[in-house]
Amino acid sequence: MRTTVTLADDVAAAIEKLRRERSIGTSEAINELVRAGLSAKHRKTLFRQKTHDLGRGIDFTNVADAIETLDGPNAR
């Protein structure tokens, strides 16, 4: 596929650096960097929320009772 893109200066520098280090063409350098970015995206570990048992739970169906449970009966 042939297309025209505008590269940021830091991206162009990375392409040029890779091109010189490996003595490859610009298209090959761009393809390698894009592939590396795509594969890195899939290697990230998924976020997992850790939970802990905090003891007695609070029933929030009645807000007034929940506030009394949390703050005590004299909080009002």
PDB file of N, CA, C and O in Angstrom:
ATOM      1  N   MET A   1       0.843  -1.168   0.000  1.00  0.00           N
ATOM      2  CA  MET A   1       0.000   0.000   0.000  1.00  0.00           C
ATOM      3  C   MET A   1       0.892   1.235   0.000  1.00  0.00           C
ATOM      4  O   MET A   1       1.928   1.274   0.663  1.00  0.00           O
ATOM      5  N   ARG A   2       0.484   2.199  -0.726  1.00  0.00           N
ATOM      6  CA  ARG A   2       1.261   3.429  -0.828  1.00  0.00           C
ATOM      7  C   ARG A   2       0.394   4.574  -0.336  1.00  0.00           C
ATOM      8  O   ARG A   2      -0.736   4.753  -0.791  1.00  0.00           O
ATOM      9  N   THR A   3       0.940   5.357   0.608  1.00  0.00           N
ATOM     10  CA  THR A   3       0.203   6.495   1.145  1.00  0.00           C
ATOM     11  C   THR A   3       1.178   7.560   1.622  1.00  0.00           C
ATOM     12  O   THR A   3       2.369   7.295   1.789  1.00  0.00           O
ATOM     13  N   THR A   4       0.677   8.739   1.836  1.00  0.00           N
ATOM     14  CA  THR A   4       1.497   9.839   2.332  1.00  0.00           C
ATOM     15  C   THR A   4       1.100  10.119   3.778  1.00  0.00           C
ATOM     16  O   THR A   4      -0.084  10.257   4.088  1.00  0.00           O
ATOM     17  N   VAL A   5       2.088  10.201   4.653  1.00  0.00           N
ATOM     18  CA  VAL A   5       1.824  10.506   6.058  1.00  0.00           C
ATOM     19  C   VAL A   5       2.768  11.616   6.507  1.00  0.00           C
ATOM     20  O   VAL A   5       3.840  11.806   5.933  1.00  0.00           O
ATOM     21  N   THR A   6       2.358  12.336   7.528  1.00  0.00           N
ATOM     22  CA  THR A   6       3.214  13.348   8.131  1.00  0.00           C
ATOM     23  C   THR A   6       3.694  12.797   9.470  1.00  0.00           C
ATOM     24  O   THR A   6       2.888  12.471  10.342  1.00  0.00           O
ATOM     25  N   LEU A   7       4.996  12.695   9.622  1.00  0.00           N
ATOM     26  CA  LEU A   7       5.584  12.121  10.827  1.00  0.00           C
ATOM     27  C   LEU A   7       6.039  13.218  11.773  1.00  0.00           C
ATOM     28  O   LEU A   7       6.556  14.249  11.343  1.00  0.00           O
ATOM     29  N   ALA A   8       5.844  12.990  13.056  1.00  0.00           N
ATOM     30  CA  ALA A   8       6.387  13.895  14.060  1.00  0.00           C
ATOM     31  C   ALA A   8       7.913  13.780  14.029  1.00  0.00           C
ATOM     32  O   ALA A   8       8.464  12.762  13.611  1.00  0.00           O
ATOM     33  N   ASP A   9       8.572  14.826  14.474  1.00  0.00           N
ATOM     34  CA  ASP A   9      10.036  14.853  14.424  1.00  0.00           C
ATOM     35  C   ASP A   9      10.668  13.690  15.188  1.00  0.00           C
ATOM     36  O   ASP A   9      11.646  13.104  14.724  1.00  0.00           O
ATOM     37  N   ASP A  10      10.116  13.353  16.358  1.00  0.00           N
ATOM     38  CA  ASP A  10      10.703  12.257  17.140  1.00  0.00           C
ATOM     39  C   ASP A  10      10.502  10.903  16.459  1.00  0.00           C
ATOM     40  O   ASP A  10      11.353  10.019  16.559  1.00  0.00           O
ATOM     41  N   VAL A  11       9.374  10.745  15.766  1.00  0.00           N
ATOM     42  CA  VAL A  11       9.111   9.500  15.042  1.00  0.00           C
ATOM     43  C   VAL A  11      10.052   9.389  13.845  1.00  0.00           C
ATOM     44  O   VAL A  11      10.618   8.327  13.588  1.00  0.00           O
ATOM     45  N   ALA A  12      10.214  10.481  13.124  1.00  0.00           N
ATOM     46  CA  ALA A  12      11.127  10.481  11.978  1.00  0.00           C
ATOM     47  C   ALA A  12      12.558  10.184  12.424  1.00  0.00           C
ATOM     48  O   ALA A  12      13.298   9.492  11.725  1.00  0.00           O
ATOM     49  N   ALA A  13      12.945  10.706  13.586  1.00  0.00           N
ATOM     50  CA  ALA A  13      14.292  10.444  14.110  1.00  0.00           C
ATOM     51  C   ALA A  13      14.453   8.971  14.469  1.00  0.00           C
ATOM     52  O   ALA A  13      15.509   8.387  14.224  1.00  0.00           O
ATOM     53  N   ALA A  14      13.422   8.369  15.045  1.00  0.00           N
ATOM     54  CA  ALA A  14      13.486   6.946  15.392  1.00  0.00           C
ATOM     55  C   ALA A  14      13.587   6.088  14.142  1.00  0.00           C
ATOM     56  O   ALA A  14      14.317   5.097  14.121  1.00  0.00           O
ATOM     57  N   ILE A  15      12.861   6.465  13.109  1.00  0.00           N
ATOM     58  CA  ILE A  15      12.929   5.723  11.842  1.00  0.00           C
ATOM     59  C   ILE A  15      14.317   5.844  11.244  1.00  0.00           C
ATOM     60  O   ILE A  15      14.896   4.854  10.797  1.00  0.00           O
ATOM     61  N   GLU A  16      14.842   7.038  11.235  1.00  0.00           N
ATOM     62  CA  GLU A  16      16.172   7.276  10.663  1.00  0.00           C
ATOM     63  C   GLU A  16      17.242   6.521  11.449  1.00  0.00           C
ATOM     64  O   GLU A  16      18.166   5.961  10.860  1.00  0.00           O
ATOM     65  N   LYS A  17      17.122   6.506  12.772  1.00  0.00           N
ATOM     66  CA  LYS A  17      18.094   5.794  13.610  1.00  0.00           C
ATOM     67  C   LYS A  17      18.072   4.300  13.310  1.00  0.00           C
ATOM     68  O   LYS A  17      19.120   3.682  13.124  1.00  0.00           O
ATOM     69  N   LEU A  18      16.865   3.719  13.264  1.00  0.00           N
ATOM     70  CA  LEU A  18      16.745   2.295  12.971  1.00  0.00           C
ATOM     71  C   LEU A  18      17.250   1.990  11.561  1.00  0.00           C
ATOM     72  O   LEU A  18      17.924   0.981  11.354  1.00  0.00           O
ATOM     73  N   ARG A  19      16.936   2.836  10.603  1.00  0.00           N
ATOM     74  CA  ARG A  19      17.359   2.651   9.226  1.00  0.00           C
ATOM     75  C   ARG A  19      18.879   2.618   9.127  1.00  0.00           C
ATOM     76  O   ARG A  19      19.443   1.776   8.429  1.00  0.00           O
ATOM     77  N   ARG A  20      19.540   3.536   9.829  1.00  0.00           N
ATOM     78  CA  ARG A  20      21.014   3.578   9.797  1.00  0.00           C
ATOM     79  C   ARG A  20      21.633   2.393  10.531  1.00  0.00           C
ATOM     80  O   ARG A  20      22.597   1.796  10.051  1.00  0.00           O
ATOM     81  N   GLU A  21      21.078   2.052  11.700  1.00  0.00           N
ATOM     82  CA  GLU A  21      21.640   0.950  12.490  1.00  0.00           C
ATOM     83  C   GLU A  21      21.586  -0.377  11.742  1.00  0.00           C
ATOM     84  O   GLU A  21      22.511  -1.182  11.847  1.00  0.00           O
ATOM     85  N   ARG A  22      20.530  -0.611  10.998  1.00  0.00           N
ATOM     86  CA  ARG A  22      20.340  -1.899  10.333  1.00  0.00           C
ATOM     87  C   ARG A  22      20.588  -1.852   8.834  1.00  0.00           C
ATOM     88  O   ARG A  22      20.458  -2.866   8.147  1.00  0.00           O
ATOM     89  N   SER A  23      20.938  -0.697   8.334  1.00  0.00           N
ATOM     90  CA  SER A  23      21.169  -0.523   6.887  1.00  0.00           C
ATOM     91  C   SER A  23      19.975  -1.025   6.082  1.00  0.00           C
ATOM     92  O   SER A  23      20.118  -1.837   5.168  1.00  0.00           O
ATOM     93  N   ILE A  24      18.792  -0.524   6.442  1.00  0.00           N
ATOM     94  CA  ILE A  24      17.558  -0.914   5.755  1.00  0.00           C
ATOM     95  C   ILE A  24      16.890   0.332   5.182  1.00  0.00           C
ATOM     96  O   ILE A  24      17.281   1.457   5.495  1.00  0.00           O
ATOM     97  N   GLY A  25      15.905   0.127   4.361  1.00  0.00           N
ATOM     98  CA  GLY A  25      15.186   1.236   3.762  1.00  0.00           C
ATOM     99  C   GLY A  25      14.181   1.845   4.731  1.00  0.00           C
ATOM    100  O   GLY A  25      13.879   1.280   5.782  1.00  0.00           O
ATOM    101  N   THR A  26      13.679   3.002   4.353  1.00  0.00           N
ATOM    102  CA  THR A  26      12.721   3.720   5.196  1.00  0.00           C
ATOM    103  C   THR A  26      11.441   2.914   5.400  1.00  0.00           C
ATOM    104  O   THR A  26      10.947   2.807   6.523  1.00  0.00           O
ATOM    105  N   SER A  27      10.905   2.350   4.327  1.00  0.00           N
ATOM    106  CA  SER A  27       9.667   1.570   4.452  1.00  0.00           C
ATOM    107  C   SER A  27       9.838   0.381   5.382  1.00  0.00           C
ATOM    108  O   SER A  27       8.954   0.087   6.187  1.00  0.00           O
ATOM    109  N   GLU A  28      10.962  -0.299   5.277  1.00  0.00           N
ATOM    110  CA  GLU A  28      11.206  -1.454   6.141  1.00  0.00           C
ATOM    111  C   GLU A  28      11.340  -1.019   7.598  1.00  0.00           C
ATOM    112  O   GLU A  28      10.846  -1.697   8.499  1.00  0.00           O
ATOM    113  N   ALA A  29      12.008   0.111   7.829  1.00  0.00           N
ATOM    114  CA  ALA A  29      12.160   0.622   9.194  1.00  0.00           C
ATOM    115  C   ALA A  29      10.803   1.003   9.788  1.00  0.00           C
ATOM    116  O   ALA A  29      10.515   0.695  10.945  1.00  0.00           O
ATOM    117  N   ILE A  30       9.980   1.671   8.991  1.00  0.00           N
ATOM    118  CA  ILE A  30       8.639   2.042   9.461  1.00  0.00           C
ATOM    119  C   ILE A  30       7.833   0.800   9.784  1.00  0.00           C
ATOM    120  O   ILE A  30       7.186   0.736  10.829  1.00  0.00           O
ATOM    121  N   ASN A  31       7.864  -0.189   8.901  1.00  0.00           N
ATOM    122  CA  ASN A  31       7.115  -1.424   9.145  1.00  0.00           C
ATOM    123  C   ASN A  31       7.572  -2.135  10.412  1.00  0.00           C
ATOM    124  O   ASN A  31       6.742  -2.643  11.167  1.00  0.00           O
ATOM    125  N   GLU A  32       8.875  -2.179  10.656  1.00  0.00           N
ATOM    126  CA  GLU A  32       9.385  -2.826  11.865  1.00  0.00           C
ATOM    127  C   GLU A  32       8.916  -2.100  13.115  1.00  0.00           C
ATOM    128  O   GLU A  32       8.517  -2.735  14.091  1.00  0.00           O
ATOM    129  N   LEU A  33       8.961  -0.770  13.090  1.00  0.00           N
ATOM    130  CA  LEU A  33       8.535  -0.005  14.260  1.00  0.00           C
ATOM    131  C   LEU A  33       7.040  -0.136  14.507  1.00  0.00           C
ATOM    132  O   LEU A  33       6.606  -0.234  15.655  1.00  0.00           O
ATOM    133  N   VAL A  34       6.259  -0.140  13.453  1.00  0.00           N
ATOM    134  CA  VAL A  34       4.811  -0.313  13.605  1.00  0.00           C
ATOM    135  C   VAL A  34       4.497  -1.698  14.146  1.00  0.00           C
ATOM    136  O   VAL A  34       3.672  -1.838  15.048  1.00  0.00           O
ATOM    137  N   ARG A  35       5.145  -2.720  13.606  1.00  0.00           N
ATOM    138  CA  ARG A  35       4.912  -4.091  14.103  1.00  0.00           C
ATOM    139  C   ARG A  35       5.307  -4.213  15.577  1.00  0.00           C
ATOM    140  O   ARG A  35       4.608  -4.859  16.358  1.00  0.00           O
ATOM    141  N   ALA A  36       6.427  -3.593  15.954  1.00  0.00           N
ATOM    142  CA  ALA A  36       6.862  -3.653  17.354  1.00  0.00           C
ATOM    143  C   ALA A  36       5.833  -2.969  18.248  1.00  0.00           C
ATOM    144  O   ALA A  36       5.537  -3.459  19.338  1.00  0.00           O
ATOM    145  N   GLY A  37       5.293  -1.854  17.801  1.00  0.00           N
ATOM    146  CA  GLY A  37       4.269  -1.170  18.580  1.00  0.00           C
ATOM    147  C   GLY A  37       2.994  -1.977  18.696  1.00  0.00           C
ATOM    148  O   GLY A  37       2.370  -2.007  19.756  1.00  0.00           O
ATOM    149  N   LEU A  38       2.605  -2.625  17.625  1.00  0.00           N
ATOM    150  CA  LEU A  38       1.392  -3.439  17.652  1.00  0.00           C
ATOM    151  C   LEU A  38       1.542  -4.655  18.552  1.00  0.00           C
ATOM    152  O   LEU A  38       0.615  -5.005  19.282  1.00  0.00           O
ATOM    153  N   SER A  39       2.705  -5.304  18.509  1.00  0.00           N
ATOM    154  CA  SER A  39       2.886  -6.486  19.352  1.00  0.00           C
ATOM    155  C   SER A  39       3.042  -6.090  20.817  1.00  0.00           C
ATOM    156  O   SER A  39       2.633  -6.848  21.697  1.00  0.00           O
ATOM    157  N   ALA A  40       3.620  -4.928  21.101  1.00  0.00           N
ATOM    158  CA  ALA A  40       3.758  -4.466  22.488  1.00  0.00           C
ATOM    159  C   ALA A  40       2.391  -4.201  23.092  1.00  0.00           C
ATOM    160  O   ALA A  40       2.192  -4.409  24.289  1.00  0.00           O
ATOM    161  N   LYS A  41       1.465  -3.752  22.294  1.00  0.00           N
ATOM    162  CA  LYS A  41       0.116  -3.472  22.771  1.00  0.00           C
ATOM    163  C   LYS A  41      -0.549  -4.743  23.290  1.00  0.00           C
ATOM    164  O   LYS A  41      -1.299  -4.697  24.264  1.00  0.00           O
ATOM    165  N   HIS A  42      -0.280  -5.866  22.653  1.00  0.00           N
ATOM    166  CA  HIS A  42      -0.902  -7.126  23.043  1.00  0.00           C
ATOM    167  C   HIS A  42      -0.174  -7.806  24.187  1.00  0.00           C
ATOM    168  O   HIS A  42      -0.722  -8.724  24.797  1.00  0.00           O
ATOM    169  N   ARG A  43       1.039  -7.385  24.495  1.00  0.00           N
ATOM    170  CA  ARG A  43       1.806  -8.027  25.562  1.00  0.00           C
ATOM    171  C   ARG A  43       1.490  -7.466  26.937  1.00  0.00           C
ATOM    172  O   ARG A  43       1.854  -8.069  27.946  1.00  0.00           O
ATOM    173  N   LYS A  44       0.824  -6.334  26.994  1.00  0.00           N
ATOM    174  CA  LYS A  44       0.531  -5.727  28.284  1.00  0.00           C
ATOM    175  C   LYS A  44      -0.385  -6.641  29.090  1.00  0.00           C
ATOM    176  O   LYS A  44      -1.277  -7.291  28.545  1.00  0.00           O
ATOM    177  N   THR A  45      -0.148  -6.675  30.384  1.00  0.00           N
ATOM    178  CA  THR A  45      -1.011  -7.469  31.244  1.00  0.00           C
ATOM    179  C   THR A  45      -2.287  -6.696  31.521  1.00  0.00           C
ATOM    180  O   THR A  45      -2.293  -5.467  31.594  1.00  0.00           O
ATOM    181  N   LEU A  46      -3.345  -7.434  31.669  1.00  0.00           N
ATOM    182  CA  LEU A  46      -4.620  -6.814  31.949  1.00  0.00           C
ATOM    183  C   LEU A  46      -4.668  -6.334  33.390  1.00  0.00           C
ATOM    184  O   LEU A  46      -4.067  -6.943  34.276  1.00  0.00           O
ATOM    185  N   PHE A  47      -5.380  -5.246  33.620  1.00  0.00           N
ATOM    186  CA  PHE A  47      -5.556  -4.734  34.965  1.00  0.00           C
ATOM    187  C   PHE A  47      -6.476  -5.660  35.736  1.00  0.00           C
ATOM    188  O   PHE A  47      -7.536  -6.041  35.239  1.00  0.00           O
ATOM    189  N   ARG A  48      -6.089  -6.017  36.916  1.00  0.00           N
ATOM    190  CA  ARG A  48      -6.929  -6.849  37.775  1.00  0.00           C
ATOM    191  C   ARG A  48      -7.118  -6.116  39.101  1.00  0.00           C
ATOM    192  O   ARG A  48      -6.148  -5.772  39.777  1.00  0.00           O
ATOM    193  N   GLN A  49      -8.349  -5.887  39.454  1.00  0.00           N
ATOM    194  CA  GLN A  49      -8.657  -5.210  40.710  1.00  0.00           C
ATOM    195  C   GLN A  49      -8.498  -6.185  41.863  1.00  0.00           C
ATOM    196  O   GLN A  49      -9.078  -7.271  41.843  1.00  0.00           O
ATOM    197  N   LYS A  50      -7.732  -5.816  42.847  1.00  0.00           N
ATOM    198  CA  LYS A  50      -7.580  -6.651  44.035  1.00  0.00           C
ATOM    199  C   LYS A  50      -8.655  -6.244  45.036  1.00  0.00           C
ATOM    200  O   LYS A  50      -8.912  -5.057  45.240  1.00  0.00           O
ATOM    201  N   THR A  51      -9.266  -7.220  45.644  1.00  0.00           N
ATOM    202  CA  THR A  51     -10.290  -6.947  46.640  1.00  0.00           C
ATOM    203  C   THR A  51      -9.871  -7.549  47.970  1.00  0.00           C
ATOM    204  O   THR A  51      -9.090  -8.499  48.024  1.00  0.00           O
ATOM    205  N   HIS A  52     -10.393  -6.989  49.020  1.00  0.00           N
ATOM    206  CA  HIS A  52     -10.098  -7.467  50.364  1.00  0.00           C
ATOM    207  C   HIS A  52     -11.402  -7.517  51.149  1.00  0.00           C
ATOM    208  O   HIS A  52     -12.278  -6.671  50.965  1.00  0.00           O
ATOM    209  N   ASP A  53     -11.525  -8.488  52.004  1.00  0.00           N
ATOM    210  CA  ASP A  53     -12.692  -8.595  52.855  1.00  0.00           C
ATOM    211  C   ASP A  53     -12.550  -7.579  53.979  1.00  0.00           C
ATOM    212  O   ASP A  53     -11.603  -7.644  54.764  1.00  0.00           O
ATOM    213  N   LEU A  54     -13.478  -6.653  54.057  1.00  0.00           N
ATOM    214  CA  LEU A  54     -13.422  -5.611  55.077  1.00  0.00           C
ATOM    215  C   LEU A  54     -14.340  -5.909  56.255  1.00  0.00           C
ATOM    216  O   LEU A  54     -14.608  -5.039  57.084  1.00  0.00           O
ATOM    217  N   GLY A  55     -14.802  -7.106  56.318  1.00  0.00           N
ATOM    218  CA  GLY A  55     -15.659  -7.475  57.440  1.00  0.00           C
ATOM    219  C   GLY A  55     -17.120  -7.241  57.122  1.00  0.00           C
ATOM    220  O   GLY A  55     -17.579  -7.492  56.007  1.00  0.00           O
ATOM    221  N   ARG A  56     -17.834  -6.762  58.104  1.00  0.00           N
ATOM    222  CA  ARG A  56     -19.278  -6.567  57.987  1.00  0.00           C
ATOM    223  C   ARG A  56     -19.609  -5.548  56.898  1.00  0.00           C
ATOM    224  O   ARG A  56     -19.063  -4.445  56.875  1.00  0.00           O
ATOM    225  N   GLY A  57     -20.496  -5.929  56.016  1.00  0.00           N
ATOM    226  CA  GLY A  57     -20.926  -5.033  54.960  1.00  0.00           C
ATOM    227  C   GLY A  57     -22.056  -4.140  55.430  1.00  0.00           C
ATOM    228  O   GLY A  57     -22.692  -4.420  56.446  1.00  0.00           O
ATOM    229  N   ILE A  58     -22.305  -3.088  54.710  1.00  0.00           N
ATOM    230  CA  ILE A  58     -23.366  -2.143  55.048  1.00  0.00           C
ATOM    231  C   ILE A  58     -24.440  -2.222  53.980  1.00  0.00           C
ATOM    232  O   ILE A  58     -24.144  -2.206  52.785  1.00  0.00           O
ATOM    233  N   ASP A  59     -25.673  -2.307  54.410  1.00  0.00           N
ATOM    234  CA  ASP A  59     -26.808  -2.326  53.495  1.00  0.00           C
ATOM    235  C   ASP A  59     -27.183  -0.879  53.183  1.00  0.00           C
ATOM    236  O   ASP A  59     -27.588  -0.133  54.075  1.00  0.00           O
ATOM    237  N   PHE A  60     -27.048  -0.488  51.927  1.00  0.00           N
ATOM    238  CA  PHE A  60     -27.312   0.888  51.537  1.00  0.00           C
ATOM    239  C   PHE A  60     -28.722   1.096  50.986  1.00  0.00           C
ATOM    240  O   PHE A  60     -29.004   2.148  50.413  1.00  0.00           O
ATOM    241  N   THR A  61     -29.603   0.124  51.145  1.00  0.00           N
ATOM    242  CA  THR A  61     -30.961   0.311  50.642  1.00  0.00           C
ATOM    243  C   THR A  61     -31.693   1.393  51.427  1.00  0.00           C
ATOM    244  O   THR A  61     -32.565   2.065  50.875  1.00  0.00           O
ATOM    245  N   ASN A  62     -31.357   1.575  52.702  1.00  0.00           N
ATOM    246  CA  ASN A  62     -31.930   2.648  53.503  1.00  0.00           C
ATOM    247  C   ASN A  62     -30.778   3.572  53.895  1.00  0.00           C
ATOM    248  O   ASN A  62     -29.975   3.233  54.764  1.00  0.00           O
ATOM    249  N   VAL A  63     -30.701   4.726  53.261  1.00  0.00           N
ATOM    250  CA  VAL A  63     -29.569   5.634  53.452  1.00  0.00           C
ATOM    251  C   VAL A  63     -29.480   6.116  54.896  1.00  0.00           C
ATOM    252  O   VAL A  63     -28.382   6.220  55.443  1.00  0.00           O
ATOM    253  N   ALA A  64     -30.601   6.408  55.510  1.00  0.00           N
ATOM    254  CA  ALA A  64     -30.586   6.892  56.899  1.00  0.00           C
ATOM    255  C   ALA A  64     -29.976   5.854  57.829  1.00  0.00           C
ATOM    256  O   ALA A  64     -29.177   6.197  58.700  1.00  0.00           O
ATOM    257  N   ASP A  65     -30.345   4.591  57.653  1.00  0.00           N
ATOM    258  CA  ASP A  65     -29.764   3.526  58.474  1.00  0.00           C
ATOM    259  C   ASP A  65     -28.266   3.374  58.211  1.00  0.00           C
ATOM    260  O   ASP A  65     -27.495   3.127  59.138  1.00  0.00           O
ATOM    261  N   ALA A  66     -27.855   3.519  56.954  1.00  0.00           N
ATOM    262  CA  ALA A  66     -26.434   3.401  56.615  1.00  0.00           C
ATOM    263  C   ALA A  66     -25.637   4.519  57.276  1.00  0.00           C
ATOM    264  O   ALA A  66     -24.555   4.274  57.809  1.00  0.00           O
ATOM    265  N   ILE A  67     -26.161   5.753  57.248  1.00  0.00           N
ATOM    266  CA  ILE A  67     -25.475   6.883  57.890  1.00  0.00           C
ATOM    267  C   ILE A  67     -25.393   6.658  59.387  1.00  0.00           C
ATOM    268  O   ILE A  67     -24.356   6.926  59.994  1.00  0.00           O
ATOM    269  N   GLU A  68     -26.459   6.173  59.990  1.00  0.00           N
ATOM    270  CA  GLU A  68     -26.455   5.912  61.429  1.00  0.00           C
ATOM    271  C   GLU A  68     -25.452   4.829  61.777  1.00  0.00           C
ATOM    272  O   GLU A  68     -24.779   4.901  62.805  1.00  0.00           O
ATOM    273  N   THR A  69     -25.354   3.815  60.907  1.00  0.00           N
ATOM    274  CA  THR A  69     -24.388   2.738  61.143  1.00  0.00           C
ATOM    275  C   THR A  69     -22.970   3.260  61.071  1.00  0.00           C
ATOM    276  O   THR A  69     -22.124   2.879  61.881  1.00  0.00           O
ATOM    277  N   LEU A  70     -22.699   4.133  60.106  1.00  0.00           N
ATOM    278  CA  LEU A  70     -21.347   4.654  59.919  1.00  0.00           C
ATOM    279  C   LEU A  70     -20.973   5.717  60.946  1.00  0.00           C
ATOM    280  O   LEU A  70     -19.874   5.693  61.501  1.00  0.00           O
ATOM    281  N   ASP A  71     -21.899   6.655  61.198  1.00  0.00           N
ATOM    282  CA  ASP A  71     -21.570   7.808  62.035  1.00  0.00           C
ATOM    283  C   ASP A  71     -22.080   7.697  63.467  1.00  0.00           C
ATOM    284  O   ASP A  71     -21.670   8.477  64.326  1.00  0.00           O
ATOM    285  N   GLY A  72     -22.945   6.764  63.733  1.00  0.00           N
ATOM    286  CA  GLY A  72     -23.509   6.599  65.078  1.00  0.00           C
ATOM    287  C   GLY A  72     -24.848   7.310  65.171  1.00  0.00           C
ATOM    288  O   GLY A  72     -25.180   8.133  64.318  1.00  0.00           O
ATOM    289  N   PRO A  73     -25.612   6.997  66.196  1.00  0.00           N
ATOM    290  CA  PRO A  73     -26.958   7.532  66.326  1.00  0.00           C
ATOM    291  C   PRO A  73     -27.014   9.029  66.666  1.00  0.00           C
ATOM    292  O   PRO A  73     -28.028   9.672  66.396  1.00  0.00           O
ATOM    293  N   ASN A  74     -25.978   9.584  67.237  1.00  0.00           N
ATOM    294  CA  ASN A  74     -25.977  10.997  67.638  1.00  0.00           C
ATOM    295  C   ASN A  74     -25.390  11.934  66.588  1.00  0.00           C
ATOM    296  O   ASN A  74     -25.123  13.098  66.886  1.00  0.00           O
ATOM    297  N   ALA A  75     -25.186  11.452  65.375  1.00  0.00           N
ATOM    298  CA  ALA A  75     -24.516  12.249  64.341  1.00  0.00           C
ATOM    299  C   ALA A  75     -25.436  13.305  63.739  1.00  0.00           C
ATOM    300  O   ALA A  75     -24.947  14.255  63.127  1.00  0.00           O
ATOM    301  N   ARG A  76     -26.739  13.172  63.892  1.00  0.00           N
ATOM    302  CA  ARG A  76     -27.666  14.118  63.273  1.00  0.00           C
ATOM    303  C   ARG A  76     -27.789  15.379  64.029  1.00  0.00           C
ATOM    304  O   ARG A  76     -28.536  16.271  63.625  1.00  0.00           O
TER     305      ARG A  76
END
